[in-house]
Amino acid sequence: MITDTFDSRTIANMEVALERACLLLPTGGGAHRARRIIAGKIIECAARGETTLSRLTEAGYAAAMQLNASGQSVRKKRSPAKRFLTPLNKLATQST
């Protein structure tokens, strides 16, 4: 368990770093899969002994940027038809 591996200060730093990094995600940090990937990179950083808030945050930012750059959308992709129809449906319901 993670609480057995790291002290309370490191865990607190890891939590803050994760929250900060998730703000860089296009979904605002709500995607579970992306959070897990970022958390894994932060844990790896801490396991190497780099436990300062700044270093953990850097690791989290790097993971978030890599996710964004690789195009690994954390949202389910909609088909082209749904992308087109959804705004039209919203317009239709607003005008009635």
Buried (B, 14 or more C-beta within 10 A) or exposed (E): EEEEEBEEEBBEBBEBBBBBBBEBBEEEBEBEEBBEBBBEBBBEBBEEEBBBBEBBBBBBBBBBEEBBEEEEBBEEEEEEEEEEEEEEEEEEEEEE
